[in-house]
Amino acid sequence: MFRTMEVIRICARRSGPSVLQFYRRFSVVPFAQQKLSPELLAPRGSRSLEQPAPEKLAIGPADELAAEDELLDNRKNVPNLKLAELLKDVPRTKLARRADDGGERKKQPPKPTHKKTAIEKDTLQILQHRYQDPCESEERYDKVLKLRYTILQSNDDRYRDLMALIGSRKYREREKRLVLEGRRLIMDGCAAGLHLEAVVTSDLRLLADLRMKPKPKDCPYFLVTRQTMMEWSSLTTSPGLIGIFAEPPNLADVIARNAAGSKRLPLTVVCDNIREPNNLGSVIRSCAAVSAQEIVLLKGCAHPWDLKCLRGGAGAHFRVPIYGPKELYQLPEHTRTSSMFVIADNKRKNDEREGFLWRHYDRIDYGSADHVVLVIGGETYGVSDDIRKLVHQLTQATDGQLPDRKFLAHIPLANGVESLNTASALSIILYQMRRSLLAMEET
């Protein structure tokens, strides 16, 4: 400290006040920057009795930003300074809500506030400058598309509601809403008879591709930025369209109406440990394509109404009954006394534990049973041994009275390929079952 002061004195004697100001501006010693002045550093006997007026420094925009950053960095040294609490006090412009009593708003009791410190007041002022959105949502009309849309801003309550619906499955289940992303899924949802409540897009030209007949009435259209759409989307490349649908009161009626023209096969598909939503969506799509009777999801599978699973299903969720996720002990509710159990598993060759017969998938007589239960597992873990034990218990009472009813279906592979994708393996077995069951019905 004393050496630094001595160096400053020498520089002041030799070079005058200009070098001293330069040193004070770029010195790394904080004490000399904040506390010392040219009068204190002047030689003894040369100080004037009158104090000169302080110089006014011009502060530019860069200095203001630096001061804000310094203030926000200093919040770490202040105890009990929570930015989340301060953000609640930031005033945001909101659209006037229409109340039921003619526009009058109910007066709410004032919230208890605590006395803010100086650093909290300064930080709150900076937060107001940085995070407040002065723009309001604006309604416009497009003459080409002949529709009215709303340019949605982040300070609108509808913006936060849409963000919660798209981002949280629990919130969608509570509000009884479905979210479909992409033009094809939205059109499939409308074709299935679902009620479209809102459409969100980042480009008005994409709305021209929504050729829905008839057009839904009282359906608002919202326009958001491309960045917002990318943040809300569950895909790497967002299609730019998101549809919000009301969950039907009875999904079974919707499925029965959509599958009225196809005959159901006596086939139940049980999914075990399929944790990838895209694979589960493809499985549901294949089951709907062969017109399976139902799909049962055991606990541990991905959720069937996940956004990625809905996209992988391509509208098949509204064409085949889906039950679950269920516990393993609830599986007998979806079987019959004379059901045939087939497990698709390529882990071990000639594996005949628990009385299962190892067969190639195309050498099993699926038409010999009144009902077939096909169990397929995920690519990583496959079908669990607990399912084998349960099937063994279900068929143990009638062993010897009925023909063989427990099979382990094997798909032969070449070129050193160990396994197939879950949806691909299921499709191969399903269409072999369909051919056998339809041939049995014709004879």
N, C-alpha and C positions, 0 to 999 in steps of 0.2 A: 504494500500500500504506500509506504513512504517513498520507495524508489519510484513508483509510478508518478507520485506528485512532484518529485524532484525533476523527472524527465519532462513533465508538463510545464514546469516553471522555465526550464532551459529553452524549450521550444517557444514559449511565449516571449522570452526576451529577444531571441534571435530572429524569429520569423514573423512576429506580429499576430494579430487576431485571426487572420484568414487560416493559417495552419492550425491554430488552436480549434477553430470551428470544425475544420476537416477532421481533426483528431477526435473531437467530441462526437462527431457523427458516426465514425467508423471504428471507434475503439471498442475492444472487447470487454473493457472494464465497466460493469454496470454502475458502479458508484460514481465514476467520473462522468458518465452519461447523464445521470439523473440529478445529482446533488451539486456538483461543482459548477461554477460560472466563471466567465472571464474576469470579473472583478476580484474574485477570491484568488485567482491564479496570477494576478498581476504582481510585479515586484513590490516589495515593501516600500512605502512612502509615496507610491504613485497612484494610490486609490483615491478616487474622488468621493467627496462627502455626499454629493447628490446622486441618488440612484437613477440611472437612465431608464426610460420607458422600455418595457419588454417588446422585442421585435415580434411582429405578426408573421407567422409562417403560413405559406399557402399550402393547403391540404387538398390533394387531388383524390380522384376516385380510388386509385390504387392504395393510397394511405388509409382511406376509410375501410376498404376491405381487409387490409392488414390489421387495423385496429379491431375489426369484428372478429377476425380469426384469433387474435391474441386474447380477446375477451372470452371467446368460447373455449379456448384452451385453458384459461385460468379457472374455469368452472370445476376442474378436477381438484383444485386445491381448496375449494369452498365446501364445507360440510353441508349435507342435507340439501344440496342443489340438484333437483331432479328435473330434467328437461321434459319428461313425459307430463309432469304436473304443470309445467309452465306452458306447454303446448295447448293444454285445455283452455287457457285463458286467451289464446290468440283469437281475435275476432275474425270470423269468416263470413263472407257474404252468402246468404241463402235465399232461395226462392220463397216467396210468400206462399204459405200453405193456405189452402181453402178449407176453412173450418165448416162444420155442419150447421153452426148457428149463425150463418150469414156473414162469415168473415171475421168474427170476433175471436180473438185469441184468449185462451184461459191464462190468467195470471198465475205464475208459479212463484212459490216463496223463494226469496234470494238464497243463494248458496253461501254457506259459511266460508269466509275467506280469511286467510292469515296474513299478517303484515309481512310484506316482502322486504328483503334487504336490498341494499343498493346494487349489488352484483346481480340479484335476481331481476330487478327492474331493468337494468341495462341488457341483460340477456333476453328478457321478454320483448324488449323493443327490437332487438336484432332478429328474433324469431318472427315477429310480425312482418318485418321487412322481407325476410327470406321465404317464408312459408305461406303467407297470405295470398290467396288467389283472387284478384279483383274482378275476374270475369264471371259472368253468370251464364247459365244455360240459355240457348237461343233456339227458338223454333223457326223453321223455314219450310218452304214449299218448293218442290222440284217439279217443273213443268213437263220435263221429258218423261219422268217416271210416274207423274201424277200422284204423288204421295207427299204427306207431311212428315217431316222428321225433326229431331231435336239434336242440336250439337251439345253434347253432355260435357259438363265441366266437373272437376274433381271436388268442388265445394257443394255439389248438389247431393241431396239425400238419396236420390235414385242411383247415383254413381256408387255410393257405398253399399247400397242394397244389392246391386248387380255384382259387385266385387265379392261380397259375402256369398252369394248364391253360387257363383262360378268356382270359388276357391274352397268352399267347405261342403263336404258331402253331408255332414250332420245337419248343417243349416238347411240344405235342400230337403232332407228327410223331414225336418221339423216343419218347414213351410210347404211340403208336399209339392215340390217342383222338380222338373227334369231339365237337364241342360244338354243340348245336342249341338255339336260343333261341325260346321261344314254344310255346304249346299245340299249334298245328297242326303245327309242324315235329317236335315230339317224337312226336306220334301218327303222322306220316308215317314217321319213323325206325323206330318199333316195327312199323308195318305192312310196312315193307320188309324186316323180319327182322333188324334190328340189335339187339345186346344192350345193354339199358339198365343202366348201372352205378350211377348216382346222379342224384338230382333235387334242385335247389336252388330254393327259393322264398322270397319275402318275405311271403306271405300263405297261410295254410293253406286258405282257401276256394278258391284256385286249383287245389288238388290234386283237388278234387271234379270239375273239368272234364276231368281226364285219364281218359277212359273207355277204358282199354286192356284188350283181351281177347285172351288171358288176361293177368292182371297179372304183371309180372316178379317173379321170386323173388329174395330176398336183395338187393334194391335199397334202399339207405339213402336217407332223405329228410332234408334239412337245411333248417333255418329260419334265415335271416339277416335283418338289418335292411333297411329300405327304402333307406337311404343306401348300404349295402354293395352292394345289387343295382343301384343306379343307377351306382355306380362300376365294377362289373364289366360292365355291359351295353354293347354296341356301338351301341345305338340311342339316339335322343334321349329317347324315352319307353319305359322298360323294360316288357316284358309281365309281368315278375315270375316267370317260370319259365325255368330253364335245365336242360337234360338233358345228361348226360355218357354217351356211347356208346363201346363198344369198336369199334375199326376192324375190319371183317371181314377174315379172312385172304385171301379171294379176292373182290374187289369185282365182278369180271366175272360170277361165278356169281349174285350178288345181283341184278345188272342183268338178266341173262338170265332169271332166275326172275320178276322183276317185269314184264318185257315179253314174257312167253310168249304172251299173247293177241293181240298186235298184230304185223303184218307190217312188217318193216324196208324202207324205201325205199332204193334204191341212191344215196344222197346223203351226201356228206361236207361238213360245214360247217367252214371254216377261219376262225379269229378272229385278227385282226392289230391290235395296239395298242389293244385294248379295256381301258382302265386303270381304269375305274370298276367296283367290285365289284357294285354293284346292277344295272348294265347287263349285265354278264356273266352274272349270275344269271338275268335275264330272257331272255337269248339261249339259255341252256341249257334253260330252261323251254319256250321255243317249239320248240326242236329235239326235245325229248321229246314235245311235243304232236303234231307231224307224223310222229313215229317215224322220225327220221333214223338213218342207219346208225351214225355216229360224229361226234364233235366233236374238232377238233385245235386246240390253243391254241399259237400261236407265242410265242416269247420276247418279253416286253414287255407281255403281258396281265396282268390281275390274277390272283391265285391262286384256283383254283376252289373250294378248301376254306376260303376266308376266311368269317368269320362273316356279313358282309353279303351275300356272294355266295350262301351257303347259304340265307339268308332270302329273297333274290330268286328263287332257284330253286324254292322251295316243294316240296322233295322230289324234284325232277327229276334231281338228281345220282345217284339210285339207279335211274334208268330209262333212261339213255342212256350209252354208253361215252364217256369223256372222256380224251383223251391230251394230255400236255403239262404245262408249257410245253416246246416243242421248238424246235430251231434250224431255220432256213429250209432248210438242205440236207437235213434229214430229212423234208421234206414229200413227196418222191416215193414214200416207203414207203406212203403212204395214197392213192395214185392208181393208175390203170390205164393201159394203152397207149391205149385208146380213150375215155378220160375226156373229158367236156366241162367246160371251165373257164368259170365265170361270176363276174365281179367286180362287186359292187354299189358303185357310186361315182357321186355326183352333182356332183362338183367341176366338171368341164368338160363342155360339150356337144360332141357329135360328136368325141369324143377317140378316135382309132383308132390310137394309137401301138402299136408292137410287134405289129402285125397283128390287134389286137382290133377286133371289129365293134360299133359303137354301136347298141343296140336298146332299145326299150321293154321293160320286164320281162315284159309279157303277150304279146309278139310273138316270143318265142324258143321254138323247138320243143325243149323239154327231153326229150321222149320219144324223140328220135332217137338218143340215146346210151345205152349200157349203164350208165354211171355218170356222175354229175354232181358236180363239186367247186365249191361256192359259197364265195367269199372275201368277207368283210365286215370293214371296219375301224372304228376309233373315230370319234367325231364330230369330234374336233379335227384329227387328221392323216389319217384315211382309210386307204386301202390304199397301202402303200409301192410305189415303183417297182421295188424288188428282186423283188417277187413277179411283176410283169409280165415282167421279164427271165427269171426262172426258168421261168414258164409258156411263154414263147416258145422257150426252149431245149428244153423237154420235147416241144413239138408241132412243132418245126422238122423233125425227121426224117420225120414222116408227113404234112407239108403237101402237099396235092394228092391224096393217096391216100384221105383220109377227108373227109367234109363239114366245114363250118365248125365249129370246136370252141372258139373263143375269143370270148367276148362280154362287152360292158360293159353291164350292166343299168341302165337309167335309169327312175326313178319320177317321172312328171310331177307337179308341184306347182303350186298356184294361190295367189292372194292375196299374192304376194310372199314366200312361205315358202321359204327357201333349202334347208333339209334337214329330215329327220325324225330322231327318236331312233333309235339303232342297233337296239334291239330291235323297234321299230315297223316300220322298213324291212325288217328281216329277216323278220318275220312275214308281211308282204305278199308278198314273193318266195317264201317257203317254201310258202305255201298255193297259190300259182299253180303252183309246181313239183309239188306233191302232186296237184293236179287233172290236170295233163298226164301225169304218170307213171302214175296210176291209170287214166286213159282209155286210155293206150297198152297197159296190161296187159289191159284188158277186150277190146280189139279184137284 
